[in-house]
Amino acid sequence: MATPERDDAAIVISLERVALERWADGDPGAFLDLSAAEVSYFDPFAARRLDGLAALRSLYEQLRGRIHIDRFEMIAPRVQIAGDVAVLTYRFDSYGGDGVVRWNTTEVYRKDPDGWKIIHTHWAFNQPQTAA
């Protein structure tokens, strides 16, 4: 049976998946459209946390057209909802010319009158543990 939380979780996952599809074609625009003005952002290539949509836009515009992912998998997405906040976590495996790159991803969304907006993003490499 559908519940408001399940509906919101499905919406958040769908928004993210559409943004990832555009990202795979070198277009960061969907993520920029989803991001709130006060978004914060971490990834392994950023020397520090980025604060605000202008800073994120500056980073993403440098990447526009330079990214190409042949295919990707959004693995085990989980949405935890607390009021007007949704935390989306998933593993992201991207396949392209460099082989597979594995990521752990966290997106924090806030529900505004205009819909769900990203207020925090964190991308980290997923380095599988090897037996010692």
C-alpha positions as CSV (number, residue, x, y, z in Angstrom):
1,M,0.0,0.0,0.0
2,A,1.3,3.4,-0.9
3,T,2.0,5.9,1.9
4,P,3.2,9.5,1.7
5,E,6.7,8.4,2.8
6,R,6.9,5.7,0.2
7,D,5.7,8.1,-2.5
8,D,8.3,10.7,-1.4
9,A,11.0,8.1,-1.4
10,A,10.1,7.0,-4.9
11,I,10.1,10.6,-6.0
12,V,13.5,11.3,-4.5
13,I,15.0,8.2,-6.2
14,S,13.4,9.1,-9.5
15,L,14.8,12.7,-9.4
16,E,18.3,11.3,-8.6
17,R,18.1,8.7,-11.4
18,V,17.1,11.3,-14.0
19,A,19.9,13.6,-12.8
20,L,22.4,10.7,-13.1
21,E,21.3,9.9,-16.6
22,R,22.0,13.5,-17.7
23,W,25.3,13.5,-15.8
24,A,26.3,10.3,-17.7
25,D,25.9,12.3,-20.9
26,G,28.0,15.2,-19.6
27,D,25.2,17.4,-18.5
28,P,25.3,18.5,-14.8
29,G,22.2,20.7,-15.3
30,A,19.7,18.4,-13.6
31,F,21.8,18.3,-10.4
32,L,22.1,22.1,-10.5
33,D,18.3,22.4,-11.0
34,L,17.8,20.1,-8.0
35,S,20.2,21.9,-5.7
36,A,19.0,24.5,-3.2
37,A,20.7,27.9,-3.0
38,E,22.5,26.9,0.2
39,V,23.7,23.4,-1.0
40,S,26.9,22.0,0.4
41,Y,29.1,19.6,-1.5
42,F,31.9,17.2,-0.8
43,D,33.8,14.9,-3.3
44,P,37.3,13.4,-3.4
45,F,38.5,16.0,-6.0
46,A,37.4,19.1,-4.0
47,A,40.1,20.4,-1.7
48,R,37.3,21.7,0.7
49,R,33.6,21.6,1.1
50,L,31.8,23.8,-1.5
51,D,29.1,26.0,0.0
52,G,26.3,27.4,-2.1
53,L,24.8,26.9,-5.5
54,A,27.2,29.4,-7.2
55,A,30.3,27.4,-6.0
56,L,28.7,24.1,-7.1
57,R,27.7,25.7,-10.5
58,S,31.3,26.8,-11.0
59,L,32.6,23.3,-10.4
60,Y,30.0,21.6,-12.5
61,E,30.3,24.0,-15.5
62,Q,34.0,23.0,-15.6
63,L,32.9,19.4,-16.1
64,R,30.1,20.0,-18.6
65,G,30.6,17.9,-21.7
66,R,33.8,16.3,-20.3
67,I,32.1,13.3,-18.6
68,H,30.8,10.3,-20.4
69,I,29.6,7.2,-18.7
70,D,28.6,4.2,-20.9
71,R,26.3,2.8,-18.3
72,F,25.8,3.0,-14.5
73,E,24.1,1.2,-11.7
74,M,22.4,2.9,-8.8
75,I,22.8,0.1,-6.2
76,A,20.6,-0.4,-3.2
77,P,19.1,3.1,-2.9
78,R,17.7,3.8,0.5
79,V,15.7,6.8,1.5
80,Q,15.2,7.8,5.1
81,I,12.6,10.5,5.7
82,A,12.3,12.7,8.7
83,G,9.6,15.4,8.3
84,D,10.6,17.5,5.2
85,V,14.1,16.0,5.0
86,A,15.0,12.9,3.0
87,V,18.4,11.2,3.2
88,L,19.2,9.2,0.1
89,T,22.2,6.8,0.2
90,Y,23.3,4.4,-2.6
91,R,26.3,2.9,-4.2
92,F,27.0,4.2,-7.7
93,D,29.0,2.1,-10.2
94,S,29.9,3.8,-13.4
95,Y,31.3,2.1,-16.4
96,G,33.3,3.8,-19.1
97,G,36.6,4.0,-20.8
98,D,38.5,3.8,-17.4
99,G,36.6,0.6,-16.5
100,V,34.4,0.7,-13.4
101,V,34.5,3.4,-10.8
102,R,32.6,2.7,-7.6
103,W,31.2,5.4,-5.3
104,N,29.3,5.7,-2.1
105,T,26.8,8.5,-2.4
106,T,24.8,10.5,0.1
107,E,22.2,13.1,-0.9
108,V,20.2,15.1,1.6
109,Y,17.0,16.5,0.2
110,R,14.6,19.0,1.7
111,K,11.0,19.3,0.6
112,D,10.2,22.9,-0.3
113,P,7.1,24.4,-1.8
114,D,8.7,23.8,-5.2
115,G,9.4,20.1,-4.5
116,W,12.5,18.2,-3.3
117,K,15.8,20.1,-3.4
118,I,19.3,18.8,-2.6
119,I,20.8,20.6,0.4
120,H,23.9,18.4,0.8
121,T,25.9,16.1,-1.5
122,H,28.7,13.7,-0.5
123,W,30.5,11.5,-3.0
124,A,33.3,9.1,-1.8
125,F,35.2,6.4,-3.6
126,N,34.1,2.9,-2.6
127,Q,37.3,0.9,-2.0
128,P,36.4,-2.7,-1.3
129,Q,38.2,-4.2,1.6
130,T,40.7,-6.9,0.8
131,A,41.5,-9.8,3.1
132,A,44.8,-9.3,5.1
